[in-house]
Amino acid sequence: MWGGVLVSLIFIYLTFRGIDFAALSAAMARIDLWLFAPALLVLAVAIVLRAVRWRILFSAGHRPSTGAVTSALLVGYLFNSILPARAGEAARVVFLNQRAGTPRFEALGTVAAERAVDVLSLLAILFALTPVLPSVDWLPRVLTLGGVLFVAIGAAFVVFALYGERPARLMLRPLRMLPRMGEERIGLAAASLVRGLEVFRRPSIALPAVGLTAMSWLLIAWSSWLCMQGLHLSLGFSAGLLVVVAVNLGMILPSGPAALGVFEAATLAALQPYHVEHATALSYALLLHALNVIPFIVAGYIALQYHALGRRWRSREEVSPADYDARRSAEERRA
């Protein structure tokens, strides 16, 4: 966690080092904010597609409703925005378990599968963009690293497709050190985890998951490109795609809340080959980051409060009025 915060602080320093704040303020003043409304709408559609993608990764017997996975996804974005080390990934697993009774290890497996499909899709987009991208010195290194990641994730697909529960049991073996985690419970957890990783083994799940992932990335890139128009940046759609690829590959690094610093530095690196003036590029990075954080904090908070209210009402219904009054009286005395 502290390592992630340190990474964010380093990138914040690198991002703002030598910046002309007067030029930054002037660039912010030239923004047409009305274009951020359609950008937010396109982004919302992309998030719905990602929720549908997450839902189809679950086994048929434990597949939650679209509303439940959408709420869980928003809660995950909320906690990713306010806590370091991408804590929202764990938060949405717990939330979905409480909301829909989904087994935690299966949900965890689907989250891992999501990340693998996301990275593979981003790398495929990057390789496809290479012929139309301007020349830049860091691109060959990124492509080399991307090739290594592509092979590593592909190897994971093959291992789980061939061996099923065996690699999952090996991954969960350290849990034996925890209380009440015997071999039987680890076996059940491994079976649940493998159900969440079915995308590695079943083309009928993998194909729609990859298709929805690609569509969501294209919509997110469209949203990023619309934001460019708000700053009067005369760049093509490929620039919006490159920003999305750079930011989300950069967020593989551990970082602080909302990937502060990492998001901005990756955006500046993506715009560098287009020779965008530094202050203008940074104003775009800050506003794009706000668009990708603030609405999700609000939506995630609403989803979390709605869930908490529902649990409170269900707990009241499970006890008799007399028991409820006695419990309230006891709580008031303790207070």
TAMOZI-V701196 format. One record per pair of residues at least 12 apart in sequence whose C-alpha atoms are under 6 Angstrom apart, sorted by sequence separation. I is the first residue (numbers start at 0). J is the second residue. If there is no record, write none. Layout:
BEGIN
i: [I	I]
j: [J	J]
END
This chain:
BEGIN
i: [75	75	92	75	224	75	223	246	50	266	50	220	246	71	220	245	168	263	167	71	220	71	242	242	63	160	61	160	156	56	3	0	108	112	105	109	104	105	108	109	104	108	105	105	121	135	57	52	84	45	84	83	45	83	82	81	80	42	80	79	42	41	38	38	34	31	30	30	77	77	77	74	73	70	7	6	7	11	3	4	10	14	3	4	10	3	7	7	26	7	23	27	22]
j: [87	88	106	90	239	91	239	262	68	284	69	239	265	91	240	265	189	284	189	94	243	95	266	269	99	199	101	200	199	109	84	84	192	196	191	195	191	192	195	196	192	196	194	195	244	272	195	208	253	215	254	255	218	256	256	256	256	219	257	257	222	222	222	225	229	229	229	230	295	296	299	299	299	302	254	254	255	260	253	254	260	264	254	255	261	255	259	260	279	261	278	282	278]
END
